[in-house]
């Protein structure tokens, strides 16, 4: 499939599983500029958006020229192992040297490793896994997150390993060895020496040590409380940021929907506008010609509309246009499409190529418009003049609309408030 986001590939198996309710979603693979395409935007306008040559290759019109895709070679783009490099190693947010061996004192440290995959093609799809030998038993799957965090490691020797790849096909490990040194009281000789010192200094030594130990304990408690407060503040900031991003995304989506609606709808009546009608009419006309069929189109114009604006007001004129637009929409929606073509003019096309059926619909529209009444001007009566054609000799939809316009002016010349169709062939 072609799209504005690139080339989409869906397997037959995935489609069948989805249709048989065996899978909730389709398994879609997207190919874009990262896979070598000149551009991800593939638009064919009214022409086909893909052509296949005798070798089975697909020729795609992109925003930056033609891209040729060989479906048989797409499997070669599926990434395998990705070489990785450890970019930085931080202890309590302080960057450390990456030259082994790295040593640090024990304590409540926060260790953070940042790494990256060394691949221009696979970087967007790369996944990572890591483990800390001496701490983790199994590999930790990090997904696409290029970092790992550890805290409160016991004294000892460790080796951090990281691998990159995709689809569970990981490459060789990149390693960094480091050592957490024990504190002085965690060493073997400390306690016997301390006991000897306590015995030597007796009560004075014991009192001094107890006081020092209490001060250290209070300091550790203060550090823990401070760190807990920092983490709480960070969580609050992250939650606030997520809320703001969600609100911004919702606003952007609403604006995008409003812009899309403005691009295809008439602001006054809510009917499709002329640009949208021209696009759809061209598509339906081409499809009808491909099926060796006809397209029935009509143009309608409000009779003496300038007198309505001049006699009453432009505000009442807008009410008249809206009322007529609603009348046309009610009658045309099941069988075709109508649009405000400009000013007091409306354009219609019918899905059924039967012009007699279309004439009956137009007559019903004309009669319903003639029956309209307006609370602000009860004496006001408005009528429509309509031209209807199946355009048997038109080479494009513009010619069909021109013929409908000619017939509409014949209706005007015939006294207005009528539907003028193609004359019956002899």
N, C-alpha and C positions, 0 to 999 in steps of 0.2 A: 504494500500500500504506500502511496505517496502522500506527503503532508507538508505543512509549513514547518514541522519540527524535524524533518528528515525522512529517511526510508524506513518503513516499519515492516518487520518480517514476523509472520504468525504461522506456526506449523498446522498442518491439517489435523494432526492428532489433538492439538490444543483446542481447535475449533470444535471438533467432535465431542471432546470431553465437556466443553462448555455447553454445547447444545443438549447433551445428555445429562446435564446437571451433575456431572462428576467434578467440575471445577467451577469455583465462583468467578474467577477472572481468567482472561486470556493471557497466555505467556507471550509477551511481545518483546522483540529485540529491536532496538533502534540503532540505525547507522546514520552518522552525520559527518561533520567536518573532522572530528577526531579519527574517523576511519578513512580519511583521504578524499572525501567528497569536496567539490569546489564550494558548495554552499548547502545548508540544510533545508532552505526554503525551495520546495518543488511545486511549481504552479504551471498548469497547462492552459489556464483561462478556459475558453470554449473548445480548445483542441484537446486531444488525448494527452495525458500527462506522462505517458510511457510508450516507447516503441521497442519492439523486440526484433533483432536482426536474425539472420540465418544461423548464426552460431549460438543463439539462445541468450545473448547479452541484452541487457536492458539499457536503453538510452533515455536519460531523464533530463528534462529542461529545468535547470535550477536558476536561482536569481543571479548567478555569476557564470552562466554558460552551461554547456551540456556535460553531464557526468555519465560515464559508461560503467555499468555494474555487471559483473559476471556472477550469477547466483551460485555456480558450482564452486567459486573460489571464496565465498563469504565465510566458510568455516575456518579459513586461514586467519581471519581477523579475531577469532576468539582468543583472548589473552591467556597466557600461561603464567609461569613464574615471573615475578617482577623483582629485579635486584633492589635491595633496600640499603639505606645508609642512616646511621644514627646522627641526627643533626645537632642535638644538644642534650646535655644531662645537667639537671638543676637539682640542688639540694636546698630546700627552704627558699626557692626562687633565686638562688645564687648559682650562676652558671659555673660548672666545673670543667676542668680539663678532660679531654677525651683520650689522653695518653695513659695507657695502663701502666702500673696498677693504680686505681683511684682508691684513696683511703679517706675515711671520715670517722668522726667520733660517733658513738651510739647516742641514742636519745629519741625524742619524739620528732623525728625528721620527716619531711615530706619530699619524696624523690619523684621527679618527673622526667621521663624520657620522651623526646620528640624525634620522629623518624619520617622518612619519605621514600616513595618508590621512584627509582631512576628509570622512567619510561615516558617518553612524550606521548605514545599512542595509548598506553594502558593506564596512565595515571588516573583518569577519570573513573575507571572501573576497578581499580586496584583495591584489594582487601588485605588486611593484615592480621597476623596472629603473633602472640608473644608469650614468653614465659620467663620466670625468674628462677633459674636453677638454684636450688637450696631453699626455695620458698614455695614455688608452685609445682604440683605434680604433673599437671596436664597443660596443654596449650590453651591460652585465652584468646578467643576470637574477638578481635577489635572492630570488625567490619571495615568501614572506610575511615575510621577515626585514627589519625596518625600520631597517637600519643598514649602513654601508659603512666599510671601514677601508683606509687606505693608509699606506705607510711609505717612508722613504728617497727622497723626491722630489728631483729635481734642481732647481737654481735655475731660476726661470721663472714665467710667468703661467699660471694654471689657472682653469678654470670647472667647478665640480661641478654636474651636472644630474641630477635624479631625476624619474621619472614613475610614476604609480599607475594601476592598472586591473585588469581581469581578462580572461581568454580572449584574451590578446594584443591587447586593445583599450585602449591606454594614452592618458592625457590629455597635456596640455601640460606642458612641463618647468618645474620650479622650480629656479632657479640661484643659485649663490653663487660669486662670483669671489674669488680670493685669489692672493697672490704669495709665492713663496719667494725671499728675497733671497740673493744670493751672499755668501759669506764674503769677507773682505778679500783673501785670496790668489786668489780666483776672479775678481777684477776686473782690467780690462785694464791699468790703470796700476801695479798692484802689482809685477809682476816687473821691469819696467825700473827702478822706484824702488829695489827691493831690490838689483838688480845694482849700481846706482850707490852705494847705501849700503855694500854689501860692498866695492866697490872703494875707497870713501873710508875705511872703517874697517879695511880689510885683514883681517889675521888675527884681530884682536880681535872685529870684527863677525861674521866667519864663525863663530868659536867660540861667541859668544853666541847666534847664531841656531840653530846646531846643537843646543846644549843645550836651548833652548826647544822646538825641534821634537821632540826626543826625549821631553821631559816631556809634551808634548801627545799624542804617539803612545802613551805609556804610559797616559795618562788615557783616551784613546779605547779602548784595549784593556781597561781596567778597566770602562768603561761597557758595552762589548759583553759582557764576561763576566758583569757584574751583570744585564744585561738577559736574557741567555741563561739564567741561573739562575732569574730571575723567571718566564720562560716555562715552564721545566721544572717549577717548583713548581706553576704554574697548571695545566699539563696533568695533573700527578699528582692535584691536587685535583679536577679535572673527571672524571678516570677513577674516582676514589673515589666521587664523587657519583653517577655513572652506575650504578656497582655497587650502591650503597645503594638507589637508586631502583628498580632492577630487582628487588632482593630484596624491597623493600616491595611492589611491584606483584604479585609472585608470591604473597606472603603474603595480600594483599587478595583476589586471585583464589581462592586456596584457601579462605579464610574464606567468601567469597561462595558458592562451590560447596557448602561444608559447611552453610551456613545454608539454601540452597535445598533440599538433601537432607533436612535436619531438618524443613523445612516440609511435605514431602510423604511422608516415610517414618515408620513406627513404629520407635522406637528399639530395642525389644526384638527384634522378628522380622525387620525389614528389609522387611516388606510395606508397601504404601501405607497411609497412615493414613486416618482417617474423613473428614477434610476433603478430601483429594485424591480419595477414592472418591466423595464426594457431588458434587464438581465434574464428574468424568468421567461418572458415572452420569446426571446431569442432561443432559449433552450428548448422550450416546448415546440416552437416552430421548426427547429432543426430535427427534433425527434419525430414530429409528424411527417416531415418530408422523408426521413429515413424509412418510415413505415408506409410510405406511399399514401399518405393521408393528407387531410387539409386542416388548417387552423382557423377557427372562427373567432374573429375579433370585432369589437365594437367601440365607437367613440360616442360620448354623450355630452351635450352642452346645455346649460341652464338658459332657458329663453328669457330675453330682456333682463338679464341679471344686473346690468348697469342701472336700470331704473329702480331696482330694489335698493341698491346702495344710495342712489341719489334721493329717492323718495323717503326712505325710512332711516337707515343709517348703516354704516359699515358693520357695526356690531350685530344688527339684525341680519345683515348679509352673511356674516360668519355663521349665525344660527341656521340659516337656510342651507348653506353648504354642508354643515355637519348633519342636519336632518336628512338631506338627500344622500349623503355618504352612508349613513346608517341604513337607509332604505335599500341602497344598492348592495351593501355588504350582506344584509339578511337574505336577499334573493340569490346572490351569486356564490356565497361561500360553499354550498354543497356541490356546485357544478363548475366552478371556475375561479378566477381571480380578478379583482377590481383594484384600481389605484386612482389616486387623484393625479391627473395628468398635468394640471396647471390651472390656476385661477378657478373658473367655474366649469372646468372640463374634466371628465372622467374617462378612463380607458378600461376595457374589459376583454378577457379572452376566456374561451370555454373549452373544457376537457373533451366534450363530445363534439365530433366533427359535423353533426347534424345541424345545418343552419336553421331548419324549421323549428327544431327544439329551442335553439338559441333565440329565435324571434319571439317565441312564446314567453321566454324568461324576460326579454327586453320589454315586451308589451306589459307584462306584470309590473316591472319596475316603473315604466312610464305611468301606468294607472295609479300605482301607490304614491308616486311623487305628486301627481295631480290632486290626490286626496289629502295631502298634507295640510294641516292648519297650524297657525302660530299664535300663541297667547298674546304676544305683544302687538300683533297686527292681524286681527281676526279676518279682515277683508282680503288679506294678501293671498294670492293663488300663484303657484309656480308650476312650470311645466318643463319637460325635457324634450329635446330633439336628438334622435339617435341615428347613427349610420352603422349598419351591420353587414359584414362580408365574410365569405370563407376564402377569399383571395386565391382563386384557382390558378392565376398566372403570376403571382408574386414570387420573385426570386429570393426575398428575404422578409423579415418581419416588419422592417421599416416601410417597405412597399405596401404590405398588408394594411398597416396603420394609415398610410396615405390614402388608400382606397376607402377605408372606413371614414376618413375625414371628408372625402368627396361626397360620400353618400349622406353624411350628417348635414352638409350644406344643402344637399338636395331636399332633405327633410325640412330645413329652415325655409327653403324657397317654396315648399309645398304647404306652408301654413303653420309650421312648428307643431309641437306636442304630437309627434308621430315617430314611427320607426321606419326608416328607409332601408330596404335590403337590396341585394343583387337582383336584377330583373331575371325572370324565368327564361331559360334558353328555349329557342324555337324548336 
